[in-house]
Structures are given as C-alpha cells and as structure tokens.
Amino acid sequence: MSEFSGLARALPLREQIHGQLRTAILNGDYAPGTPLVEAELAARLGASRTPVREALQRLETEGLLERRGARGIVVRELKAEDVTCIFEIRESLESLAARRAARRMSPPVLAELAAVVAQMRAAVDDPNELERLDTAFHDRILATAEGARLRRMLSDLREEIVTWRFLSLSTAERRAGTVAEHEAVLRALEAGDEDVVAQIVADHIARARESVLAHVRNRPEARSAAAS
C-alpha cells in the first residue's frame, strides 16, 4: 500500500491520523478484511497509541472498520446493498424533515440557509468543507422541522454514514450538483411548497446514493468479484 504522508500540525493528531486512514481505506489501499493493528500503525506514523486508538474507534463508528474475533479490528467491506438500504431510509427521513420544515419556515432561518448555500458555492472544490456545510444545511432544516424522535433517528443515521456522505462528494461533478440541489431546496423553501421541497430533497439523497454506489462498484475487490 502507499506510504502515509507526513503528519501536519494544523489539526489535532487524532484528526490527522483519522483522515489519513480514512483516505487510505476509501482509496482501496487496505483490502476488506485487512487487520489494522494499533501498535503497528503508531510505530509507522511516529505517534503514540492513544490518538491511533481514537482514530480507529471513530472509523469503526463510521462503518469503515469492524471487530472480527481474534483478528481484531479489520477493514469492513463496503456492500452495495448496505448503501442502497441506508440511503433509502435517509431519503425518506430527510424528505419528511424538509416537508415539516417548510410548514414552519421563517425569514431568519431562510437567511441562515441562504448564507450556508453561498458558502457552499465558495467551497465547491473542497470536499471536506462542502460536506461540513451540507451537514449544517440539513441540520438547520431538521431543527426547524422539530420533532425529537425524527431528530434522533436522523442524527443516528447521519453518524453511521458520514464517510459515505464524504465519498459522495469525491468528484467535481457531484460537488457542483450538490450545490445546485441545495439552491433548489432553498428556492422551494422560500416558496413554502412542501411537496416540491420534499421531492427535491428525496432526489438529492438519491443522487448521493448513486454516487456512492458507483464508487463502491468501482473498488478493486468489487471489480474482481464481478469478473470471477
């Protein structure tokens, strides 16, 4: 696999290690089932074991790693059926949140959402920042939608698929599409049309799903399985 790049000092060490490991996993540098050993990674990175342990725990929460008996923590296989199922659930919940928010929308909240969209336009070439702003946009809609149960369900779901959401923004075309889709959501909210905004949000999540599925099917292990 490719060597890790040197660790910068701008971010906390656990964040740097998490970012490098996530990138390596998503790039296919680690095949599914590969054990990630805390002590070996710490030695390779020139870091203590604590930030490595924290990074591994976060990657497990994000669904990129799993515990497998005596082998310890290993790279989890990204399965198309898992992606499809969880994004379909998110599509239903996010569109419901948007519908509810449209009924309760106010000028101050619309101004906040417009400001986020403007920041998204400026960050279209930065997938990390765009993912953060995407989350902020949907979080504001969710807060406006109200409903503790809906908020709890969506928050748990987003935690589980945070890496897949980042993956869906990995191409310039998809990032530009994401910005345009959020602009359309904003316009529908400004018009107060809950049916339209629910459909636009559902379509937005569906496109994100297809982007992730394309990446999953393009991974080396997926291509090998299809050819066998």
C-alpha positions as CSV (number, residue, x, y, z in Angstrom):
1,M,0.0,0.0,0.0
2,S,1.1,3.6,-0.3
3,E,3.1,5.2,2.5
4,F,1.5,7.7,4.8
5,S,2.4,11.3,4.1
6,G,4.0,13.3,6.9
7,L,1.6,14.4,9.7
8,A,1.0,18.2,9.7
9,R,0.4,20.1,12.9
10,A,-2.6,22.2,11.9
11,L,-5.1,19.6,13.2
12,P,-5.1,17.5,16.4
13,L,-3.1,14.4,15.8
14,R,-6.1,12.1,16.1
15,E,-7.8,14.1,13.3
16,Q,-4.8,13.8,11.1
17,I,-4.5,10.1,11.7
18,H,-8.2,9.6,11.1
19,G,-8.1,11.5,7.9
20,Q,-5.1,9.6,6.5
21,L,-6.5,6.2,7.4
22,R,-10.0,7.0,6.0
23,T,-8.4,8.2,2.7
24,A,-6.3,5.0,2.5
25,I,-9.3,2.8,3.1
26,L,-11.5,4.6,0.6
27,N,-8.7,4.5,-2.0
28,G,-8.5,0.8,-1.6
29,D,-5.0,0.7,-0.1
30,Y,-6.4,-1.6,2.5
31,A,-8.4,-4.6,1.2
32,P,-11.5,-5.7,3.1
33,G,-10.6,-7.9,6.0
34,T,-7.2,-6.4,6.5
35,P,-6.4,-6.1,10.2
36,L,-5.4,-2.6,11.4
37,V,-3.1,-3.1,14.4
38,E,-2.9,-0.2,16.8
39,A,0.8,-0.7,17.7
40,E,1.9,-1.1,14.1
41,L,0.1,2.0,13.0
42,A,1.5,4.0,15.9
43,A,5.1,2.9,15.0
44,R,4.6,3.7,11.3
45,L,3.2,7.1,12.0
46,G,5.6,8.0,14.7
47,A,2.7,8.6,17.1
48,S,1.6,7.3,20.5
49,R,-1.1,4.7,20.6
50,T,-3.8,6.9,22.1
51,P,-4.5,9.0,19.0
52,V,-4.3,5.9,16.8
53,R,-6.8,4.1,19.1
54,E,-9.2,7.2,18.9
55,A,-8.9,7.3,15.1
56,L,-9.7,3.6,14.8
57,Q,-12.7,3.9,17.1
58,R,-14.1,6.7,15.0
59,L,-13.6,4.8,11.8
60,E,-15.4,1.8,13.4
61,T,-18.3,4.2,14.3
62,E,-18.3,5.5,10.7
63,G,-18.7,1.9,9.4
64,L,-15.3,1.6,7.7
65,L,-13.9,-0.9,10.3
66,E,-15.4,-3.8,12.2
67,R,-14.3,-6.1,15.0
68,R,-13.8,-9.7,13.9
69,G,-12.9,-12.1,16.7
70,A,-9.2,-12.9,17.1
71,R,-8.3,-10.8,14.1
72,G,-9.2,-7.7,16.0
73,I,-10.3,-4.6,14.0
74,V,-10.4,-5.1,10.3
75,V,-11.4,-3.1,7.2
76,R,-15.1,-3.6,6.6
77,E,-16.3,-4.5,3.1
78,L,-18.5,-1.8,1.6
79,K,-21.5,-3.6,0.2
80,A,-23.8,-2.1,-2.4
81,E,-26.9,-3.5,-0.7
82,D,-26.0,-1.8,2.6
83,V,-25.5,1.6,0.8
84,T,-28.8,1.2,-1.0
85,C,-30.8,0.3,2.1
86,I,-29.4,3.0,4.4
87,F,-29.7,5.8,1.8
88,E,-33.3,4.8,1.1
89,I,-34.0,5.2,4.8
90,R,-32.2,8.6,4.8
91,E,-34.2,9.7,1.7
92,S,-37.5,9.1,3.5
93,L,-36.4,10.8,6.7
94,E,-34.7,13.8,5.1
95,S,-37.7,14.5,2.8
96,L,-40.0,14.3,5.8
97,A,-37.8,16.7,7.7
98,A,-37.9,19.1,4.7
99,R,-41.7,18.9,4.4
100,R,-42.2,19.6,8.1
101,A,-39.6,22.5,8.0
102,A,-41.4,24.1,5.0
103,R,-44.5,24.5,7.2
104,R,-42.5,26.3,9.9
105,M,-40.0,28.3,7.9
106,S,-39.3,31.9,8.9
107,P,-37.3,34.7,7.2
108,P,-34.4,34.4,9.7
109,V,-34.0,30.7,9.0
110,L,-34.2,31.3,5.3
111,A,-31.4,33.9,5.6
112,E,-29.3,31.4,7.5
113,L,-29.8,28.7,4.9
114,A,-29.0,31.2,2.1
115,A,-25.8,32.1,3.8
116,V,-24.8,28.4,4.0
117,V,-25.6,27.9,0.3
118,A,-23.4,30.9,-0.5
119,Q,-20.6,29.3,1.5
120,M,-21.2,26.0,-0.4
121,R,-20.7,27.8,-3.7
122,A,-17.3,29.1,-2.5
123,A,-16.3,25.7,-1.2
124,V,-17.3,23.6,-4.2
125,D,-13.7,22.5,-4.8
126,D,-13.2,21.4,-1.1
127,P,-15.0,18.1,-0.4
128,N,-14.3,18.3,3.4
129,E,-15.7,21.8,3.8
130,L,-18.6,21.1,1.4
131,E,-19.5,18.0,3.5
132,R,-19.4,20.2,6.7
133,L,-21.7,22.8,5.1
134,D,-24.0,20.1,3.6
135,T,-24.4,18.8,7.2
136,A,-25.0,22.3,8.5
137,F,-27.7,23.0,5.9
138,H,-29.6,19.7,6.7
139,D,-29.2,20.2,10.4
140,R,-30.8,23.6,10.2
141,I,-33.7,22.2,8.3
142,L,-34.0,19.3,10.9
143,A,-34.0,21.8,13.8
144,T,-36.8,23.8,12.1
145,A,-38.8,20.6,11.4
146,E,-38.9,19.9,15.1
147,G,-39.8,16.5,16.5
148,A,-37.4,14.9,18.9
149,R,-37.9,11.4,17.5
150,L,-37.2,12.5,13.9
151,R,-34.1,14.4,15.1
152,R,-32.8,11.4,17.0
153,M,-33.4,9.0,14.1
154,L,-31.7,11.2,11.5
155,S,-28.8,12.1,13.8
156,D,-28.0,8.4,14.4
157,L,-28.3,7.7,10.7
158,R,-26.0,10.5,9.7
159,E,-23.4,9.4,12.2
160,E,-23.4,6.0,10.6
161,I,-23.0,7.2,7.0
162,V,-20.7,10.2,7.5
163,T,-17.9,8.5,5.5
164,W,-20.3,7.6,2.7
165,R,-21.5,11.2,2.5
166,F,-17.9,12.3,2.1
167,L,-17.5,9.7,-0.5
168,S,-20.4,11.1,-2.5
169,L,-18.6,14.4,-2.8
170,S,-15.4,12.9,-4.2
171,T,-15.9,14.1,-7.8
172,A,-16.1,17.7,-9.1
173,E,-19.3,16.9,-11.0
174,R,-21.1,15.6,-7.9
175,R,-19.9,18.6,-5.8
176,A,-21.3,21.0,-8.3
177,G,-24.6,19.0,-8.5
178,T,-24.8,19.1,-4.7
179,V,-24.6,22.9,-4.6
180,A,-27.2,23.2,-7.3
181,E,-29.5,20.8,-5.5
182,H,-29.2,22.8,-2.2
183,E,-30.0,26.0,-4.2
184,A,-33.2,24.3,-5.5
185,V,-34.1,23.2,-1.9
186,L,-33.7,26.8,-0.7
187,R,-35.9,28.2,-3.5
188,A,-38.7,25.6,-2.7
189,L,-38.5,26.6,1.0
190,E,-38.7,30.2,0.1
191,A,-41.8,29.4,-1.9
192,G,-43.3,27.4,1.0
193,D,-44.0,24.5,-1.2
194,E,-43.7,21.4,1.0
195,D,-44.5,18.9,-1.8
196,V,-41.8,20.3,-4.1
197,V,-39.2,20.6,-1.4
198,A,-39.8,17.1,-0.2
199,Q,-39.3,15.8,-3.7
200,I,-36.2,17.8,-4.3
201,V,-34.6,16.6,-1.1
202,A,-35.5,13.0,-2.0
203,D,-33.9,13.4,-5.4
204,H,-30.8,14.9,-3.8
205,I,-30.3,12.0,-1.5
206,A,-31.0,9.5,-4.3
207,R,-28.2,11.2,-6.4
208,A,-25.8,11.0,-3.5
209,R,-26.7,7.3,-3.2
210,E,-25.9,6.6,-6.8
211,S,-22.6,8.5,-6.5
212,V,-21.6,6.3,-3.5
213,L,-22.7,3.1,-5.3
214,A,-20.6,4.0,-8.4
215,H,-17.6,4.3,-6.1
216,V,-18.3,1.0,-4.3
217,R,-18.8,-0.9,-7.5
218,N,-15.5,0.6,-8.9
219,R,-13.4,-0.6,-6.0
220,P,-10.8,-3.3,-6.9
221,E,-12.4,-6.0,-4.9
222,A,-15.8,-5.3,-6.4
223,R,-14.4,-5.4,-10.0
224,S,-12.6,-8.7,-9.2
225,A,-15.8,-10.3,-7.8
226,A,-17.7,-9.2,-10.9
227,A,-15.1,-10.6,-13.2
228,S,-15.0,-14.0,-11.5
